[in-house]
Amino acid sequence: MIVVGAGRVGTALQRQAQGSGLELTLIDRHRGWEALDAPQGDPVLLAVRNDDLTEVIGRIPSHRRSDLVFLQNGAIRELLAEHALAGSTRGLLYLMVSSRTAPLVSGGTSWLCGPHALAVVRLLGALSVPAEAVDWARFSYYELEKLLWLAAHGLLCEALDATVDRIAAAHVDALTQLVVELAAVGRAAWGVQPDPAFLVQRMLDYSASIPGYRASVKEWPWRNGWLVAAAQRYGVATPHHTALLVQTGHLPRPAIG
Ligand SMILES: NC(=O)c1ccc[n+]([C@@H]2O[C@H](COP(=O)([O-])OP(=O)(O)OC[C@H]3O[C@@H](n4cnc5c(N)ncnc54)[C@H](OP(=O)(O)O)[C@@H]3O)[C@@H](O)[C@H]2O)c1
């Protein structure tokens, strides 16, 4: 297995591989790129942040582009389409690695979709990361679920000064209100129509699996900022999202008068 990005996820996967006696080539900014000279065929997992994707894609030899596996959270569909990579393998990791030295904490099944999905599921399984391959429709649901989990919990953790498990325990109504509102944006943009009760319950279960985690509003263009822009583009009203973004200082207060 090849992984590009020696950050939290990349190094955690490398540690798991070492512990399992599996071969994993970790490529960082400066080292390891010659591994991509090998013939096409083996998956190349991209464990870099969304903002770094364009640069990394530019460094991938053309014969390995079809091997790329995008592990990013957030709304990356437009970026992939811009690079003619919309049909790539994608993964949504339901796990947490809080630092480069922290252990990988699994938060349930991770989901893979695309040409290398089954191969990556096997690789992750060998590293004790539970994963399943799903079709595009099901992946789209999880893509929206993860985006909304991040966007809603980032905002609520800031607004309520709480951890994600505290929100799951004490602020379910506020979470539901926000998630249902934002799901309408996902429906308009991606055609995903989640059942609200199912969606919220899965979010609560995930939050309970990573106690102590305090989310925040970050990766603006890929998460809350994308939702703001998409809501405007599709004419979806998101008053709670907007009010919380103003309250937490991520959007300016509207001028009065
Ligand atoms: N951490 C988690 O718990 C978690 C969970 C699920 C999904 N994810 C997703 O996984 C992805 C990676 O997350 P992370 O937490 O591992 O991020 P991270 O700790 O910031 O690591 C990203 C790594 O990418 C490297 N990088 C950036 N540009 C590069 C380039 N041009 N060539 C080679 N390497 C480059 C960075 O190198 P430098 O160190 O030199 O800057 C850094 O080591 C993100 O999209 C995130 O959404 C993370």
The ligand as an SDF file (V2000), in Angstrom:
LIG
                    3D

 48 52  0  0  0  0  0  0  0  0999 V2000
   -7.0160   13.0950   11.6430 N   0  0  0  0  0  0  0  0  0  0  0  0
   -8.1890   12.5010   11.6300 C   0  0  0  0  0  0  0  0  0  0  0  0
   -8.6810   12.1050   12.7030 O   0  0  0  0  0  0  0  0  0  0  0  0
   -8.9450   12.2720   10.3540 C   0  0  0  0  0  0  0  0  0  0  0  0
  -10.0690   11.4280   10.3940 C   0  0  0  0  0  0  0  0  0  0  0  0
  -10.7560   11.1740    9.2290 C   0  0  0  0  0  0  0  0  0  0  0  0
  -10.3450   11.7540    8.0470 C   0  0  0  0  0  0  0  0  0  0  0  0
   -9.2670   12.5840    8.0240 N   0  0  0  0  0  0  0  0  0  0  0  0
   -8.8910   13.1730    6.7310 C   0  0  0  0  0  0  0  0  0  0  0  0
   -7.6290   12.6910    6.3170 O   0  0  0  0  0  0  0  0  0  0  0  0
   -6.8950   13.7160    5.6590 C   0  0  0  0  0  0  0  0  0  0  0  0
   -5.5510   13.8760    6.3350 C   0  0  0  0  0  0  0  0  0  0  0  0
   -5.7920   14.2730    7.6570 O   0  0  0  0  0  0  0  0  0  0  0  0
   -4.6510   14.3440    8.7540 P   0  0  0  0  0  0  0  0  0  0  0  0
   -5.3560   14.5610   10.0340 O   0  0  0  0  0  0  0  0  0  0  0  0
   -3.7130   13.2060    8.6240 O   0  0  0  0  0  0  0  0  0  0  0  0
   -3.9310   15.7040    8.3230 O   0  0  0  0  0  0  0  0  0  0  0  0
   -2.5140   16.2490    8.7880 P   0  0  0  0  0  0  0  0  0  0  0  0
   -2.1460   15.6700   10.1130 O   0  0  0  0  0  0  0  0  0  0  0  0
   -2.5150   17.7010    8.6140 O   0  0  0  0  0  0  0  0  0  0  0  0
   -1.5300   15.6110    7.7220 O   0  0  0  0  0  0  0  0  0  0  0  0
   -1.5120   15.9810    6.3730 C   0  0  0  0  0  0  0  0  0  0  0  0
   -0.1270   15.6570    5.8470 C   0  0  0  0  0  0  0  0  0  0  0  0
   -0.1070   15.9540    4.4460 O   0  0  0  0  0  0  0  0  0  0  0  0
    1.1860   16.3940    4.1800 C   0  0  0  0  0  0  0  0  0  0  0  0
    1.2600   17.1010    2.9020 N   0  0  0  0  0  0  0  0  0  0  0  0
    0.7520   18.3030    2.5960 C   0  0  0  0  0  0  0  0  0  0  0  0
    1.0880   18.6390    1.3260 N   0  0  0  0  0  0  0  0  0  0  0  0
    1.8230   17.6100    0.8600 C   0  0  0  0  0  0  0  0  0  0  0  0
    2.4850   17.3700   -0.3770 C   0  0  0  0  0  0  0  0  0  0  0  0
    2.4270   18.2570   -1.3810 N   0  0  0  0  0  0  0  0  0  0  0  0
    3.1680   16.2240   -0.5320 N   0  0  0  0  0  0  0  0  0  0  0  0
    3.2510   15.3300    0.4820 C   0  0  0  0  0  0  0  0  0  0  0  0
    2.6560   15.4890    1.6790 N   0  0  0  0  0  0  0  0  0  0  0  0
    1.9590   16.6280    1.8580 C   0  0  0  0  0  0  0  0  0  0  0  0
    1.5260   17.3040    5.3410 C   0  0  0  0  0  0  0  0  0  0  0  0
    2.8990   17.5020    5.3550 O   0  0  0  0  0  0  0  0  0  0  0  0
    3.6090   18.5610    6.3700 P   0  0  0  0  0  0  0  0  0  0  0  0
    3.6090   17.8750    7.6730 O   0  0  0  0  0  0  0  0  0  0  0  0
    4.9560   18.7070    5.7680 O   0  0  0  0  0  0  0  0  0  0  0  0
    2.7800   19.8000    6.3340 O   0  0  0  0  0  0  0  0  0  0  0  0
    0.9780   16.5100    6.4970 C   0  0  0  0  0  0  0  0  0  0  0  0
    1.9760   15.6470    7.0130 O   0  0  0  0  0  0  0  0  0  0  0  0
   -7.7320   14.9890    5.7460 C   0  0  0  0  0  0  0  0  0  0  0  0
   -8.4000   15.2180    4.5380 O   0  0  0  0  0  0  0  0  0  0  0  0
   -8.7520   14.6870    6.8270 C   0  0  0  0  0  0  0  0  0  0  0  0
   -9.9970   15.2970    6.5470 O   0  0  0  0  0  0  0  0  0  0  0  0
   -8.5480   12.8570    9.1470 C   0  0  0  0  0  0  0  0  0  0  0  0
  1  2  1  0
  2  3  2  0
  2  4  1  0
  4  5  1  0
  4 48  2  0
  5  6  2  0
  6  7  1  0
  7  8  2  0
  8  9  1  0
  8 48  1  0
  9 10  1  0
  9 46  1  0
 10 11  1  0
 11 12  1  0
 11 44  1  0
 12 13  1  0
 13 14  1  0
 14 15  2  0
 14 16  1  0
 14 17  1  0
 17 18  1  0
 18 19  2  0
 18 20  1  0
 18 21  1  0
 21 22  1  0
 22 23  1  0
 23 24  1  0
 23 42  1  0
 24 25  1  0
 25 26  1  0
 25 36  1  0
 26 27  1  0
 26 35  1  0
 27 28  2  0
 28 29  1  0
 29 30  1  0
 29 35  2  0
 30 31  1  0
 30 32  2  0
 32 33  1  0
 33 34  2  0
 34 35  1  0
 36 37  1  0
 36 42  1  0
 37 38  1  0
 38 39  2  0
 38 40  1  0
 38 41  1  0
 42 43  1  0
 44 45  1  0
 44 46  1  0
 46 47  1  0
M  CHG  2   8   1  16  -1
M  END
$$$$
